[in-house]
Amino acid sequence: DGAILINTARGDLVDQEALAAALESGKVYGAGLDTLTPEPVSLDNPLLNLSADAQKRVTFMPHVAGTTAQAFKKMHRTAWENMIAVAQDRTPRNVVNPEISLRDSL
């Protein structure tokens, strides 16, 4: 009783339905989570549909613990460069399936 669960590893390590029930009953007092399953999270996830009281005892954080300021700036810059490239009908960097036309998939 009164436990606090913190998961910073993988979303599927936690039975989210069981955690939601434990939070509602008070068996688990609170939870700190930076990952859920599946990602992106679906709106029917039990942890997103808790009572108001249980919601106050759960904290969700973005799963970016290993991201440095330098890496974040590079990712941000690359995302914008890729959007500009597509807008100019050029191939963006880091394409996974280059044989697929981006214009055809939009």
C-alpha angles and dihedrals in degrees: 000000000000096000122157117215121207119186120182096152120066129340094226092060088078124064094227095195091052091047091050090051091047091050092049092050093044092240085122110038098198147346137213112199133174096175137039134181128276103026123236085046118238122230092241092062106131091227090060092052102054125136116268091257094052092044090062089061098053127080123192119197130182114264096240104110093132095049114109123202089252093051092046092052091049092049091048093048092047092050091054093044089052093049090051091048092053091046088053091047092249127132112261122228121267097024111178097198106028092173090067114085111232091209091055092052096051 
